[in-house]
Amino acid sequence: MRIGHGYDVHRLVEGRKLIVGGVEIPYEKGLLGHSDADVLVHAVMDGILGAAALGDIGKHFPDTDERFKDANSIELLKYVCILLKEKGYKISNIDATIIAQRPKMAPYIEKMKNNISKALEMEQDCINIKATTEEGLGFTGNGEGIAAHSVCIIYK
C-alpha cells in the first residue's frame, strides 16, 4: 500500500470558464492555466502520480507543450489511470478538499465524484470530495484563486 498527496492552485480571472472536477460551474470568473486549469483534477492526478512515484503533472503534461493548451483535465486523468495500471497499481480511495470562498461547490460535488470515478474506472463510493472556505483569509479567502488538496491510497 502506498499513499500520495496532491496540491494545486490557480488564480481566478475574467474571461475563462470555471471548471472544477470536470464540471463547468456558472461563475463570473474562471481559473487561469495552460490547460482548463481544473484545480481539483490536477490535485487528484498529483496524488496518484505521487503514490506511484511517477513524478507530477508538470512532468507528464508540461505547460510548455502546446498539445496541452486548453486540455480537458478529465482526459489527462484518464491517461494517469493508464500509467497507474501499467505499474500494476489500483486505487483504494481518494479524499480531496477544494478550498474556495466562492462559488459554493456543494451543489456540484456529486457530479465531480462521478466524473472522476468514470475517468479512473473505479467505484464512486471510493472517492470523497469536500469543499471549504478559508473564512475570508488568504488568496482563496479573498477570492483571488481556488486551491485543492488530494490524498490517494494505491495498492498492487
C-alpha positions as CSV (number, residue, x, y, z in Angstrom):
1,M,0.0,0.0,0.0
2,R,1.3,3.5,-0.9
3,I,-0.1,7.0,-0.3
4,G,0.3,10.1,-2.3
5,H,-0.6,13.8,-1.7
6,G,-1.5,16.2,-4.4
7,Y,-1.9,20.0,-4.3
8,D,-2.8,22.6,-6.9
9,V,-3.8,26.2,-7.0
10,H,-5.0,28.5,-9.8
11,R,-5.8,32.2,-10.0
12,L,-9.4,33.3,-10.8
13,V,-9.6,35.6,-13.8
14,E,-12.3,37.0,-16.0
15,G,-12.8,35.6,-19.5
16,R,-12.3,31.9,-18.5
17,K,-14.7,29.1,-17.8
18,L,-14.7,27.8,-14.2
19,I,-14.1,24.0,-14.4
20,V,-13.7,22.0,-11.2
21,G,-13.9,18.2,-11.1
22,G,-14.8,18.2,-14.7
23,V,-17.9,20.3,-14.0
24,E,-18.4,23.7,-15.6
25,I,-19.7,25.9,-12.8
26,P,-21.5,29.1,-13.6
27,Y,-19.4,32.0,-12.2
28,E,-18.1,35.4,-13.4
29,K,-14.5,34.2,-13.3
30,G,-12.6,31.0,-14.3
31,L,-9.3,29.5,-13.4
32,L,-6.2,30.6,-15.3
33,G,-3.9,27.9,-16.6
34,H,-2.3,26.3,-19.6
35,S,-5.0,23.5,-19.7
36,D,-8.6,24.0,-18.5
37,A,-7.0,24.7,-15.0
38,D,-9.2,22.2,-13.2
39,V,-7.6,22.6,-9.8
40,L,-9.3,19.5,-8.3
41,V,-8.4,17.1,-11.0
42,H,-4.9,18.4,-11.0
43,A,-4.6,17.7,-7.3
44,V,-6.0,14.2,-7.8
45,M,-3.6,13.5,-10.6
46,D,-0.6,14.6,-8.5
47,G,-1.8,12.5,-5.6
48,I,-2.0,9.4,-7.8
49,L,1.3,10.1,-9.5
50,G,3.0,10.7,-6.2
51,A,1.7,7.5,-4.7
52,A,3.1,5.5,-7.6
53,A,6.4,7.5,-7.7
54,L,5.7,8.7,-11.2
55,G,6.6,12.3,-10.8
56,D,3.9,15.0,-11.1
57,I,1.6,16.6,-13.7
58,G,4.3,19.1,-14.8
59,K,6.5,16.1,-15.8
60,H,3.7,14.4,-17.8
61,F,1.8,17.5,-19.1
62,P,4.3,20.4,-19.2
63,D,2.8,23.9,-19.7
64,T,5.5,24.5,-22.4
65,D,3.9,21.8,-24.6
66,E,1.2,23.2,-26.9
67,R,-0.5,19.7,-27.0
68,F,-1.9,20.5,-23.5
69,K,-3.1,24.1,-24.3
70,D,-6.7,24.2,-23.0
71,A,-6.6,20.4,-22.5
72,N,-9.5,18.8,-20.8
73,S,-8.1,17.6,-17.4
74,I,-10.5,14.7,-17.2
75,E,-8.8,13.3,-20.3
76,L,-5.4,13.8,-18.7
77,L,-6.7,12.0,-15.7
78,K,-7.6,9.0,-17.9
79,Y,-4.0,8.9,-19.1
80,V,-2.8,8.9,-15.5
81,C,-5.1,6.0,-14.9
82,I,-3.3,4.1,-17.7
83,L,0.1,4.9,-16.3
84,L,-1.0,3.6,-12.9
85,K,-2.3,0.3,-14.4
86,E,0.9,-0.1,-16.3
87,K,2.8,-0.1,-13.0
88,G,0.4,-2.7,-11.6
89,Y,-1.4,-0.5,-9.2
90,K,-5.1,0.0,-8.3
91,I,-6.6,2.9,-6.4
92,S,-8.1,2.1,-3.0
93,N,-9.5,5.5,-2.3
94,I,-9.2,9.3,-2.9
95,D,-10.0,12.0,-0.4
96,A,-9.9,15.6,-1.7
97,T,-10.7,19.1,-0.5
98,I,-11.5,22.1,-2.6
99,I,-10.6,25.5,-1.0
100,A,-12.7,28.3,-2.4
101,Q,-14.5,31.3,-0.8
102,R,-16.8,31.5,-3.8
103,P,-18.6,30.0,-5.6
104,K,-20.2,27.3,-3.4
105,M,-19.1,23.9,-4.6
106,A,-21.6,21.7,-2.7
107,P,-24.2,21.6,-5.5
108,Y,-21.6,20.1,-7.9
109,I,-19.7,17.6,-5.7
110,E,-21.7,14.5,-6.8
111,K,-21.1,15.3,-10.4
112,M,-17.4,15.8,-9.7
113,K,-17.2,12.4,-8.0
114,N,-19.0,10.8,-10.9
115,N,-16.6,12.4,-13.5
116,I,-13.5,11.4,-11.5
117,S,-14.7,7.8,-10.8
118,K,-15.5,7.3,-14.5
119,A,-12.1,8.6,-15.6
120,L,-10.4,6.3,-13.1
121,E,-12.7,3.4,-13.7
122,M,-13.4,3.0,-10.0
123,E,-16.4,3.0,-7.8
124,Q,-17.8,6.4,-6.9
125,D,-18.1,5.5,-3.2
126,C,-14.2,5.2,-3.0
127,I,-14.0,8.9,-3.8
128,N,-14.7,11.7,-1.2
129,I,-14.7,15.4,-2.1
130,K,-15.2,18.2,0.3
131,A,-15.3,21.9,0.0
132,T,-14.4,24.6,2.5
133,T,-13.8,28.3,2.6
134,E,-10.9,30.0,4.5
135,E,-13.2,32.4,6.3
136,G,-12.1,35.3,4.1
137,L,-8.4,34.7,4.8
138,G,-5.6,34.4,2.3
139,F,-5.7,34.3,-1.5
140,T,-8.6,31.8,-1.6
141,G,-10.5,33.7,1.1
142,N,-10.0,37.0,-0.8
143,G,-11.5,35.3,-4.0
144,E,-8.2,35.6,-5.9
145,G,-7.9,31.8,-6.5
146,I,-9.0,28.3,-5.8
147,A,-6.9,25.5,-4.3
148,A,-7.3,21.8,-3.8
149,H,-5.6,19.0,-1.9
150,S,-5.9,15.3,-2.5
151,V,-4.8,12.2,-0.8
152,C,-4.7,8.8,-2.7
153,I,-4.0,5.3,-1.5
154,I,-3.0,2.8,-4.1
155,Y,-2.1,-0.9,-3.9
156,K,-0.8,-3.7,-6.1
